[in-house]
Amino acid sequence: MKAYKSNSFLLLSTILLGSCSGGGGAGELGIVVLCGVLGFGVIILMIEKGKSGGSRRPSARMTNERGIFLDKRLEQKKGSRLGFKQRRFIAKNIGLYHWVPADLMEAWEERILVFLDQFPISHMKQGKATEEMRLLVAAEACLLIVRRPLSDYRHLQVVHLWEDEIEGNENARGTATRHEVNLSWNYLKKTTRNARDGHNLTLHEFAHLIDFADDGIAQSIPVSGHSKDHKEWQTLVDQEHSRLMKAYESGKNYSIRAYGGYESIKGDKPELFSCGTSAFFERGSRLKRECPKIYEALKKFYGVDPASWRKQKKV
């Protein structure tokens, strides 16, 4: 870079001096040198501006800062583990706990600890969620990102727990936007204990959160539009949505529940990724057999292989 600047300066000075030669006075020479310096400064500014390119949008910068902070906090928690009582509570209440391989446990617990520190969880009736409530939500949310960065949740501002019905969405047991997640506590407890039904509420809603993260739209494409995998996901979602609908319309049972196909909004298929995620973690072997393409895409995205997990006894 230094050589480039020096050469540019010499070239510019030579041109200016050449164009003014024959004028001959000390005053003119000073003007030429001044012009050269000023011209050089303008060129360097233009080069630097072109490099940084004003392509970084303010919103992207804010998002990135939050994501960087979360990932740094995760790095600082390296090697930290849950207490025995916390681990025992998770083992008792989360059916998937006994299926998660031992080599994932440390990464899982590190993420749980950061999640508990960084994301507020409130109970809409009692005000403050209990430690057990918070632990249950954090553990399931972090299972999704056990091999991914915590910055996947960079937009999340709050998790609301409701006793049964979600105010304003009485027919829903869970909702998610880019910034918040709402969960029915009683329904959540039922779905966490069953590790094999593909109806896990927390996994479902936090998959939506990941889907929203890159562009604020839930369309079952969890990668940025600039990603090399975006087109592949777009094609996959359309293909699998069609297969899903045909399966249920013909009366067949399927590893991804029907809701993943029936709920479509303005051409987008917002439920396929979230329902597919629940099936991926809880019905891995069956999903791999019935929908190998979507299983492989989710395996690549989440960095885990639930079809290979075997139940084990551990606390």
C-alpha positions in Angstrom: 0.0 0.0 0.0 2.8 2.4 0.8 4.5 1.7 -2.5 1.2 2.3 -4.3 0.8 5.7 -2.6 4.4 6.8 -3.3 4.1 5.8 -7.0 0.8 7.7 -7.3 2.3 10.7 -5.7 5.3 10.7 -8.1 3.2 10.2 -11.1 0.8 13.0 -10.2 3.8 15.3 -9.4 5.5 14.6 -12.7 2.3 15.3 -14.7 1.7 18.6 -12.9 5.3 19.7 -13.1 5.5 18.8 -16.7 2.3 20.8 -17.5 3.6 23.9 -15.7 7.2 23.7 -17.0 8.4 26.9 -18.6 6.6 29.1 -16.1 9.8 29.0 -14.1 9.3 31.0 -10.7 9.5 29.7 -7.1 5.9 30.8 -6.6 4.7 28.7 -9.5 6.7 25.7 -8.3 5.1 26.0 -4.9 1.6 26.1 -6.5 2.5 23.0 -8.5 3.6 21.1 -5.4 0.6 22.2 -3.5 -1.7 21.1 -6.3 0.1 17.8 -6.4 -0.4 17.2 -2.7 -4.0 18.1 -2.8 -4.6 16.0 -5.9 -2.9 13.0 -4.3 -5.1 13.4 -1.2 -8.3 13.4 -3.4 -7.1 10.2 -5.2 -6.4 8.4 -2.0 -9.8 9.4 -0.5 -11.5 8.1 -3.6 -9.5 4.8 -3.5 -10.3 4.2 0.2 -14.0 5.1 -0.3 -14.2 2.6 -3.2 -12.7 -0.1 -1.0 -15.0 0.4 1.9 -17.8 0.9 -0.5 -20.8 2.4 1.2 -22.5 -1.0 0.9 -22.6 -1.5 4.7 -26.1 -0.4 5.7 -26.6 1.0 9.2 -29.1 -1.8 10.1 -26.5 -4.4 9.0 -23.9 -2.8 11.1 -26.1 -2.8 14.2 -27.0 -6.4 13.7 -23.4 -7.3 13.2 -22.4 -5.5 16.4 -25.0 -7.5 18.4 -23.9 -10.7 16.8 -20.2 -10.1 17.4 -21.0 -9.3 21.1 -22.9 -12.5 21.5 -20.2 -14.6 19.9 -17.6 -13.0 22.0 -19.6 -13.8 25.2 -19.8 -17.4 24.0 -16.1 -17.5 23.5 -15.6 -16.2 27.0 -17.8 -19.0 28.4 -15.5 -21.7 26.8 -15.2 -24.6 29.1 -18.0 -23.4 31.5 -20.5 -26.0 32.5 -24.0 -26.1 34.1 -24.4 -27.1 37.7 -25.5 -30.6 38.7 -29.0 -29.4 39.6 -29.4 -27.6 36.4 -28.3 -30.6 34.4 -30.6 -32.9 36.3 -33.6 -30.6 35.7 -32.9 -30.6 31.9 -32.4 -34.4 31.9 -35.8 -34.8 33.7 -37.8 -32.4 31.5 -36.3 -32.5 28.0 -36.7 -35.8 26.2 -34.0 -35.1 23.7 -31.4 -34.7 26.4 -30.8 -38.4 26.5 -30.3 -38.6 22.7 -27.8 -35.8 22.4 -24.2 -37.2 21.9 -21.7 -36.7 24.7 -19.4 -34.7 22.4 -22.0 -32.0 22.0 -22.8 -31.5 25.7 -20.1 -28.9 26.5 -21.0 -26.7 23.5 -24.6 -27.0 24.4 -24.1 -26.0 28.0 -21.9 -23.0 27.1 -24.6 -21.7 24.9 -27.3 -22.2 27.6 -25.3 -20.2 30.0 -24.8 -17.2 27.6 -28.5 -17.4 26.6 -29.5 -17.1 30.3 -27.3 -14.1 30.7 -28.3 -12.3 27.6 -32.0 -12.8 26.8 -34.8 -11.8 29.1 -37.5 -14.4 29.6 -40.7 -13.1 31.2 -43.9 -14.9 32.4 -46.9 -12.8 31.4 -49.0 -13.8 34.4 -46.4 -14.0 37.2 -44.1 -11.3 35.8 -40.8 -13.0 36.3 -40.2 -16.4 34.9 -38.8 -19.0 37.4 -35.2 -20.3 37.0 -36.6 -23.6 35.9 -38.7 -22.0 33.2 -35.8 -20.0 31.9 -33.5 -23.0 31.9 -36.0 -25.1 29.9 -36.4 -22.4 27.2 -32.7 -21.7 27.0 -31.8 -25.4 26.8 -34.1 -26.1 23.9 -33.3 -22.9 22.1 -29.6 -23.6 22.3 -30.0 -27.2 21.0 -30.7 -25.7 17.6 -27.4 -23.8 17.6 -25.2 -26.3 19.4 -22.9 -26.3 16.3 -23.8 -22.7 15.2 -22.9 -19.2 16.5 -25.1 -17.6 19.1 -25.4 -14.6 16.7 -28.2 -16.6 15.0 -30.3 -15.0 17.8 -28.9 -11.5 17.3 -32.3 -9.9 16.8 -34.0 -11.5 19.8 -35.1 -9.0 22.4 -37.4 -11.0 24.7 -39.1 -14.4 25.2 -42.7 -14.2 26.7 -44.2 -17.2 28.4 -48.0 -17.4 28.7 -49.8 -19.8 31.0 -52.0 -21.3 28.2 -53.3 -18.9 25.5 -51.2 -16.2 23.9 -53.0 -12.8 24.1 -54.0 -11.7 20.7 -53.3 -15.1 19.2 -55.6 -17.4 21.2 -55.5 -20.2 18.7 -51.7 -20.4 18.7 -49.5 -22.2 21.2 -46.4 -20.2 20.0 -45.5 -17.3 17.8 -42.3 -15.7 16.7 -41.2 -12.5 15.0 -37.7 -11.2 14.3 -37.5 -9.7 17.8 -39.6 -11.8 20.1 -40.9 -15.3 20.8 -44.2 -16.1 22.6 -44.7 -19.6 24.1 -47.6 -21.3 25.9 -45.9 -22.7 29.0 -48.3 -25.6 29.5 -48.0 -26.7 25.9 -44.3 -26.2 25.9 -43.9 -28.6 28.9 -45.9 -31.3 27.1 -43.9 -31.1 23.8 -40.4 -31.0 25.5 -40.8 -34.3 27.2 -41.7 -36.3 24.1 -38.5 -36.6 22.1 -40.0 -38.4 19.1 -43.3 -36.7 18.0 -41.9 -33.9 15.8 -44.1 -31.3 17.6 -41.5 -29.6 19.8 -42.9 -26.0 20.4 -39.6 -24.3 21.3 -37.6 -25.8 18.5 -40.4 -24.8 16.1 -40.6 -21.2 17.2 -36.8 -20.6 17.5 -36.4 -22.1 14.0 -38.7 -19.2 12.9 -36.4 -16.8 14.7 -33.4 -18.1 12.7 -35.5 -17.9 9.5 -36.4 -14.3 10.2 -32.8 -13.3 11.1 -31.2 -12.5 7.7 -34.0 -10.5 6.0 -37.0 -10.2 8.4 -39.1 -12.6 6.3 -40.1 -16.1 7.2 -40.0 -18.1 4.0 -38.2 -21.2 5.1 -34.9 -20.1 3.6 -32.6 -19.7 6.6 -29.6 -18.2 4.6 -29.0 -14.7 3.3 -29.9 -13.8 -0.3 -26.1 -13.4 -0.9 -25.3 -16.9 0.3 -24.1 -19.4 -2.3 -26.8 -21.8 -0.8 -29.7 -19.5 -1.3 -30.8 -20.8 -4.7 -30.5 -24.4 -3.5 -32.7 -23.7 -0.5 -35.3 -21.9 -2.7 -35.6 -24.8 -5.0 -35.6 -27.3 -2.1 -38.4 -25.5 -0.3 -40.6 -25.5 -3.4 -40.0 -29.2 -4.1 -40.5 -30.4 -0.5 -43.6 -28.2 -0.1 -45.1 -29.9 -3.1 -44.2 -33.4 -1.9 -45.5 -32.6 1.6 -48.9 -31.5 0.2 -49.2 -34.5 -2.1 -48.5 -36.9 0.7 -51.1 -35.5 3.0 -53.7 -35.0 0.3 -53.3 -38.7 -0.6 -53.9 -39.7 3.1 -50.3 -40.7 3.8 -48.5 -40.0 7.0 -45.3 -38.1 6.8 -42.3 -37.2 8.9 -43.0 -33.4 8.5 -46.4 -32.6 9.9 -49.1 -31.2 7.6 -49.0 -27.8 9.1 -45.7 -27.2 7.4 -47.4 -27.3 4.1 -50.9 -25.9 4.7 -49.7 -22.6 6.1 -48.6 -20.4 3.2 -48.6 -16.6 3.0 -48.4 -14.7 -0.3 -46.4 -17.4 -2.0 -44.0 -17.9 1.0 -43.9 -21.2 2.9 -43.0 -20.0 6.4 -43.7 -23.3 8.2 -41.7 -25.8 6.2 -38.4 -24.9 7.8 -39.8 -24.8 11.4 -41.8 -28.0 11.0 -38.8 -29.6 9.2 -36.5 -28.5 12.0 -38.7 -30.2 14.6 -38.8 -33.4 12.5 -35.0 -33.2 11.9 -34.2 -33.2 15.6 -37.0 -35.6 16.8 -37.6 -37.8 13.8 -34.2 -37.7 12.2 -34.0 -41.3 10.9 -37.5 -41.1 9.4 -36.9 -37.7 7.9 -33.7 -38.9 6.3 -35.5 -41.9 4.8 -38.5 -40.0 3.5 -37.0 -36.6 2.6 -33.2 -37.2 2.1 -32.6 -33.8 0.4 -34.2 -31.7 3.1 -32.5 -33.9 5.8 -29.1 -33.2 4.2 -29.8 -29.5 3.9 -30.7 -29.3 7.6 -27.7 -31.4 8.5 -25.4 -29.1 6.7 -27.1 -26.0 8.2 -27.3 -27.1 11.8 -24.0 -29.1 11.7 -25.5 -32.1 13.5 -26.8 -35.6 12.5 -29.7 -36.6 14.6 -30.4 -39.7 12.6 -27.2 -41.1 14.0 -28.0 -40.3 17.7 -28.7 -43.2 20.0 -30.5 -43.0 23.4 -28.2 -43.1 26.4 -28.4 -42.8 30.1 -26.7 -39.7 31.5 -27.2 -36.8 33.9 
